[in-house]
Amino acid sequence: MNSSSSVALTRRRFLTASAGVAATAAGGGLLSACASSVSTKSTGASGQATITVMTAANEFDAKAIAAAEAAIGAKVKTVVFDITKLTAMLASAQPPDVVRGLGALDTPYIAARGIVQDLDPYFAKSQVLKVDDLDPVNDTWRFDGQKQGSGPRYGMAKDYSQDDTFWYNTAHFDQAKIDYPSETKPLTYDEWLDLGKQLTKNKGSQVTRYGLNATGLGVFVSFMGMIASAGGQLFTADLSAVDFSSPEAQSALQWYIDYAKANVGPSITNPNPDGWDWPPYQAGRMAMAKDGYWFGGAISGDAKIAATSRFAPAPQFGSTRVSPCHGATGYWIPKASKNKDAAWKFFEWYFGGQPAQDRATSGWGIPSLKSLRTKLPQDKPYQKQAFKVQQAELPYFSVLTFSPYARVEALDAVLNQHLPKAVKGGLSLGALADALNTDMNKQLSAGKELVK
């Protein structure tokens, strides 16, 4: 499964620690444990190096592990990702050698805390993972201390989607006698919401078909994309605060309030009980799903739905066309790893070898190597159409810088606390912005203190 699909199923985060765990992860004891040298190795009874890969459950079966071991000449042990366990392993100087994460959201956090290895020297020497072949999405794994997209490379994406693009079911459009979205010209958010209203079906007070889901991959990150499209920025220049009082942010908040009040899709006041968009989309209970190219992997498993599914560019909130990735799931190597060279061989096998080839042909995401794009599936009409739309969308990819001082769950939690009050009419737009700024900036300020 690709970066964004796993994101949708797990609420798209890997740093899910409490504030106490985050404080431990930033502490001097942990950071001092990160000084192990590259040449130090952990070995098994046979004398063969062993690398530990901390990953999602069922990411690698026995066959995949055997293939990895044959490719890298080392034993591979997998452990299920758990932030408490990761923190303990780092603090005890027995870290995993490869760790799963989300480049778009995790890179500033782990870079600021000094726990991640700079991989530039490895990329410079690699004959498999060449910098000029890296898809721009891999820039989400770069951070120079002030912004993402520049500075050292701290990891690599396995595949990705431009997550604000959306899929739609033509059968619902035909039934409502509505023209399909353009394959080249993005809808405005207002046009998209209007389509959602036209496509929503009700039976009495019950919604039988949602017109769209506008924030299937997270509310805070959706605001980041909307505000960027309007020419603004949600985080301040030093990434230590948010500003929801800007005109761009106020407009985005108002749009979301209107969307939630219209009840045309799952929202913060009416969450999707299925947890992600595929079940209602497959069942004909959702006409448009903003989930990105990866969603086509799910669609390919149902021939009936695939026959009527099509792909569309990311809607735009303003005149600055952006089409970001909110996930970029991949792996990073802890600075304290005792097996960095073997871990890098794992990188080359996983990101540039047969697993990368297999992922590209599956349709569950865009390859993170440009040379593999042509392997994306194009056999079926919907696949050809999606490939065409996706190719035209690529130039609008943007890296949106996330703050190193907070986790997205913490910021989404603040939205969950205050947005419903505005949707239900008890909180003005200005008061909502003030509340969001106050509570989010407390989180960010506390996080900044931990990494000084």
N, C-alpha and C positions, 0 to 999 in steps of 0.2 A: 504494500500500500504506500502511496506517495506522501509527500510532505503534508499537503493540505488535507488529505483524507484522514490521516491519523489525527491531525489537528482537530477536525470536526468531531471525531469520536471521543477525544480526551479533553475537550475544551482547551485545546491547542497550547498547553503549557507543560514545561518540564521543571521549572523552578517553582515548586508549589510549597515551599517551606513556610513555616510561620515566621513572624518577625524575629523570634528567638533563634530559630535555626539560621536565618539570614545573618543575624549578628555573629553567630558562631563561625559561619562561613567567611566572614570578613575579618575575623580576629587574627591577632599576631601569631598565635600558635599554628593556625592553618596555613597562613602565608609562609611561615618559616619552613613548613613541611614541603614547600614547593621547590626546594633548591636541589633536588636530586639530579644527578648528571645524566646525560644521554647514554653514557656507556654502561651504567649500572643495569643489570638484567636480573629478572626473576626467572628461575628455571625449575623444571620438574625433575623427577627422579632420573629421567633419562639424560638430563643435561640440556634438553631442548628448551628454548625460551617459551614462556607462556604469556599470552596477552589476555587481559580481561576486558570484555566489551560490555559496557552497561547500556542496555537498550530496552526497547519495548518488548513486552511479553510476546512470544511466538514470532519475533522478527527473523530469527534464524532457526531452521530445523536442523536435524542431525546431518542431512545431506549438504546443506549450505555450510555448516561448520566444517565438515570434512573437506569441502571444496576450498574453503578459506585456508585451512591448515596446509593443504597441498600447495596452494599458491604462494603462501608467505613463508613456508618452512618453519612454522612455529605452532604450538598448541593454542587453541582458542577456547576460552571459557566465557560464557555469557552469564550475566546477572541482570535481573529486571531492574529498570531504573527506579530509584527511590531517593529523594533528596536527603532524607535523614541518613540513609546508608552511605550515600556519596560523601556527605559531610564527614561522617565518621571515618571513612576510608582515607580521605584526604588528610584529616587531622592526625591519623595514625601512621602516616607516611606509607600506606599500602593502597595507593589509589588504583582505580581502573585505568586502563591504558587508552581506551577509546570510550567517549561518552556521547550519547544521543542528545540533540538539542535543536532549537529553532533559531536559525541565524537571524531572522528579522527582529526577534524580540530578546534573545539571550546574549547576543554578542557583547553589547556594551556592559552588561551586568558582570559577565565572567572576566572580561578584559580589565575592567576597572578594579576588580578584586585580585588581579594578578595570579589567577589560578589556571590560566590557559596558555598553552604553548604557541608561540609565534611560529607559523608554518612556512613563512617565506623562504627560508633556506632549503626546505624540502621541496617546495614547488620549483625553486630555481634549478635544482639538480634532476628533477624527475623527467624521465622519458615517456611517461604514461600520462601524467596530469600536467599538461603544458598550460602556462598562464594564458597564452593567446587563444586557447581553445575553451577557456572557462566562460560559461554563460554569465552575463552581467548579474544574475541573481546571486552569484557567489560573493558579490560585493557586500551583501548583507552580513557576511561573516568577517567584514573588515571594520575596524574602529580605531580612529586616531586620537581618541580622548575627548573629541568634541563632536564628531559626526561619524555616521556609518557611511561606507562607500569608499573610504580612503584609509590609509594606514595599513598595519600588518594584517595578513590573513590568519584568522584564528580557527577556521574550520571550512567545511565545504558542504553544500547542499547535495542531497542525493537526487532530487527532482523537485519540481515546484509548479505552481500555477500563479498567474496574475489573478489574485483572488477576488477582485471586484467584477470580473467578467461573469456572465450568467448564462444558464441554460434555460430553455423554455420549450413547452410542449405545443406544437403547432395545432394539435387537435382542439385545444382549448381556444386558441385564437380563431380557428375556423368556425367553431361553434358560436363564438361571440361576434363573428364577422368583423374582425379587427386585422389590420395589416400587420405582418411580421416586422420585428425590429430590423433596422438596417444592419448589414454585415460589415459596414465600413464607418458609418457615422454614428457615434455614440448618442444614446438618449441623454437628455438632461434628467436630473433627479426628479424634477417636477413632472416631466413627461412619463417617466418610469412609474411614479406613484399614480398618475392618472390611469395608465395601463393596468396597474394592479387593482385599482378600484373597479375598472370595467370587467376584469377577469375574475373577481371574487364572486362566489356564489353563496347565497344564504338560504336556509330553510327555516323560516321563522326567525328566531334569535340565534340560531346555530349556523356557524360558517361551515359549509360543506366543501368549499374549495377556496384556498387562499390564492390571491392573485400573485403574490410574490413573498419572498423572504429577503429583506434588505440587509440583515446583519447576521447571517448564519455562522460566520466565523469570528464573531466577537463585536461588541458595541464600541469599545474604546478605539480599537484599530480601524473600525469603519469611520469614526469621526476623524481620525488622522488622515485618511484618504480623502474624505470630503473637503476638509479644511485646506489640504494641500491643493486640491483641484480649484479651490476658490482663490488661490494665491497666498494663503496664510500658513501659519505654523502653530500647532497646538502647544508644543513645548517652547519655553523661552530659549534664547540662544545658548545659554550655558547648561541647558537640560535639567535644571534644578527646580523648575516649576512649570505648571500649565497655566494657560490663560483662556478660560472659556468666556471672557467678557469681550473679546475681539469681535468685530462685525462678522468675520467669517465663521467663527465658532458659534456665535449667537444664531446665525442663519442655519447652521447645521443642526443645532439643538432644536430649533423651531420645526425644521423639516422632520426630524425624528418624532417629535411630539405629534405632529400632524399624521405621520404614518401610523403611530401606535393608536391614536384616537380613531383613525379610519378602520382599524381592525381588518386590514387586508393581508396581514401576515403575522407570524410569530413576533413577539416583542417582549420588552422588559416587563410589561404588565400581563402578558399572555404568552408565556414561553411554550416552545414546541415540546410536547410530551415525549416525542420520539427521540429527542436529543440531537438529531441532525436531519438534513433535508431529504435524504433518499427515501425513507419510508413513505412520507406523504406525496412526494413527487411520483414515485412508482405507482402509488395507489390512485393517482389522478386527483389528489387533494391539494396540489400546489402547481400553479401554472408556470411560475418563474422562480428559479433558485440561484441566488448569487453565491456560487461556490468555486468558480474557477474551472480551468480545463480538466483538472483531475476528476471531476464529477463524471466525465465521460467514461471512466473506467467502470463505475457502477452502472451507468446506462447500458454499456455493452453487454451486461449480463442479462438483459431483458429485451429480447428482439422486438416485442410489440412497442415498448416505450421508445426504444432506439429509433424505430421507423418514423416516429413523429417528433423526435427531439432535435433541436437546433441550438447553436451557440451564438452569443452576441457580445459586442465590445462592452467594456466597463462603462456604466453610466457616469456622467461628469456633473459635478456640482457647480463648477465655474468654468472659466475660459482657459485655465491651465490644464491641459490634458495629461492626466497621470493614470497609471495602471500598475499599482504596486503588488508585491507579494507580502502577505502577512505571516508567512510561516518559514519557508526555506529550510525544512527539516533536513538535518544531516548529522555530522559527528564532529567532535573536537577532541584534542589530546591534552590531558592535564599536564601542566608544567612539571608536576612531581612524578609523572610516569617513569618507571624504571626500564621501560621497553619502547622507547620512542621510535627507534628504527623499525622494529617489527610492527609497531602500530602504524607507521607510515606505509609499510608494505600492505597492510590491511586496507588502508586508504586507497592505494593504487588498485588493488584487486576489486574493492567494493565500488569505487567511483569510476574506474576506468576499464574494468574487466568484464567478465560475462554477466555479473549481476546488473551492471549498468546497461548492457545491451538488452537484457531481459526486461528491465523496467521500462526502457524506451518503447519497446514494442507492445507493452501492455496497455498503454493509453491512460495510466493512472497519474500521469504528470509529464511535464516538459523536462527533458534531460538537462542535467547541469553542465554537460559538455556540448558545445555548439555542433561538433561533428556528428552527434547522435540524433539531431533533430529530424533528419530524413527518415529515421526508423519509426517515427510516430505512426500509428495505424491510420491507413487511408483506404482501406478496402471497401467499407460501407459508405453509402451516401452521407450519413450524418458525420462520419469520421472525416471524409473529404471536406465537408463544409466547415467543421470545427477546426481542421488543420489550416484551412484558408484564412479563417477569421483570426486564429491564433497567430499566424505568421504576420498578419497586418497589425496585430496588437503589440508585438514585440518592441517596436521602437519607442513605445510610450511607457516602458517599464521604468519605475522610479524606486530608489532606495529611500525610505522614510526613516529618519533617525529616531530610535527609541531611547529613552533615558536609562542610564546605568544605575539609577538610584531607586527604582521600584520595579516590582513585577506587575505584569498586566492584570493578573487576578486581583491585586490590591486596588488598582484603579477602576477595574470593572465593578468591584464590590461597592465603591463609592457611587458609581452610576446606578447600581442596583438599589442603593439606599435612597437616592434623591430624585432620580428621573420619574419614578412612578407618581410622586407627589405632583409633578408638573403635568403629567399625562392626565391625571384625574382632576386637575384644575385647581389644586390647593396651593400651588407655588408658582409665582410669576417667573418669567424668563430671566429677569435680572437677579432675582433671589436664587434661582437655580444655579446660575453661573457663579454667584458668590459662594454658595454652599460647596459646589464642586471644587472651586479654586481652594477654598479653605481646607477641606478635608484631604484632597489629593496632595496639596503642597505640604501638609504635615507629613504625609508618607514620604514624599520626595526629600524633604529636609532631613528626616531621620535617616534615610538611606544614604544621603550625602555624608552625614557625620560618620557613618560606618566605614567609608572608604577613604577618608582623609589620611 
